[in-house]
Amino acid sequence: MSVRLIKASALVPSGDQQAAGKDFPFDLGSQGVHEVTEAVHGDWTAAMGFALHALRKTRPASVLWVSQPHFQREHGPVYAQGLYDWLRPARPALLSVSPSKASECLWVIEEAIQSGVLSLVVAETGPISFTASRRLSLASERHGTPVILLMPYGTQGSTAAQARWRITALPSAPNPFDDRAPGRARWQATLERCRTAPHATGHVFTLSADDEPLSLPMADGLAPYPMAPGAANEHAEYGWFRGTG
């Protein structure tokens, strides 16, 4: 198991929608255990991007990032300088741990929660049992440390986590300056389970990234009306997910 300390800043998400209202994204990164999974093999980057936006929203003071070596070999390790720039201006300390076994990964997560000194735990891990998810959920509730579990596309079955998200990468939005160039990144986030908002279970959110700070609006195609002038400033004011669909 290798451990290294990284200096980082704070992560910001963006994009809300009318259907789930002010509850979106349902305490992701701020309360309880949330599972964020890729819809198919190849959506890992989209799933991680969704989770990173949650970190930027919550502006944690200290974060433990747990990643098993095989995830690093397949997807690459977290880039420290990128996290530092992304988390600006909060710049929390990020402790990175690489346990070699799945059992070690779960042990590290639970011990980190129980330490009471971390603002957030993020872990790249494989599917876990219901019993393991319940242990983590109870520990998270007891000690007040939120957890985000990044999980591969094969993740199915019961979970005691507060919510499970399944993320799909979508074609980018049209580029307003060059129709041959890619535009804003777009994702589809399906809320498969949510204990705190069961009415929202099954809802599908289509999100698009935005260059404005603290902004990730809903895709324009879902908007019931045109974006009003000055909407970008609203994104910056409200922070998190700002959308129109």
Rosetta blueprint (number, residue, H / E / L):
1 M L
2 S E
3 V E
4 R E
5 L E
6 I E
7 K E
8 A L
9 S L
10 A L
11 L L
12 V L
13 P L
14 S L
15 G L
16 D L
17 Q L
18 Q L
19 A L
20 A L
21 G H
22 K H
23 D H
24 F L
25 P L
26 F L
27 D L
28 L L
29 G L
30 S L
31 Q L
32 G L
33 V E
34 H E
35 E E
36 V E
37 T E
38 E E
39 A L
40 V L
41 H L
42 G L
43 D L
44 W H
45 T H
46 A H
47 A H
48 M H
49 G H
50 F H
51 A H
52 L H
53 H H
54 A H
55 L H
56 R H
57 K H
58 T H
59 R L
60 P L
61 A L
62 S E
63 V E
64 L E
65 W E
66 V E
67 S E
68 Q L
69 P H
70 H H
71 F H
72 Q H
73 R H
74 E H
75 H H
76 G L
77 P L
78 V L
79 Y L
80 A H
81 Q H
82 G H
83 L H
84 Y H
85 D H
86 W H
87 L L
88 R L
89 P L
90 A L
91 R L
92 P L
93 A E
94 L E
95 L E
96 S E
97 V E
98 S E
99 P L
100 S L
101 K L
102 A H
103 S H
104 E H
105 C H
106 L H
107 W H
108 V H
109 I H
110 E H
111 E H
112 A H
113 I H
114 Q H
115 S H
116 G L
117 V L
118 L L
119 S L
120 L E
121 V E
122 V E
123 A E
124 E E
125 T L
126 G L
127 P L
128 I L
129 S L
130 F H
131 T H
132 A H
133 S H
134 R H
135 R H
136 L H
137 S H
138 L H
139 A H
140 S H
141 E H
142 R H
143 H H
144 G L
145 T L
146 P L
147 V E
148 I E
149 L E
150 L E
151 M E
152 P L
153 Y L
154 G L
155 T L
156 Q L
157 G L
158 S L
159 T L
160 A L
161 A L
162 Q L
163 A E
164 R E
165 W E
166 R E
167 I E
168 T E
169 A E
170 L E
171 P L
172 S L
173 A L
174 P E
175 N L
176 P L
177 F L
178 D L
179 D L
180 R L
181 A L
182 P E
183 G L
184 R L
185 A L
186 R E
187 W E
188 Q E
189 A E
190 T E
191 L E
192 E E
193 R E
194 C E
195 R L
196 T L
197 A L
198 P H
199 H H
200 A H
201 T L
202 G L
203 H L
204 V E
205 F E
206 T E
207 L E
208 S E
209 A L
210 D L
211 D L
212 E L
213 P L
214 L L
215 S L
216 L L
217 P L
218 M E
219 A L
220 D H
221 G H
222 L H
223 A L
224 P L
225 Y L
226 P L
227 M L
228 A L
229 P L
230 G L
231 A H
232 A H
233 N H
234 E H
235 H H
236 A H
237 E H
238 Y H
239 G L
240 W L
241 F L
242 R L
243 G L
244 T L
245 G L
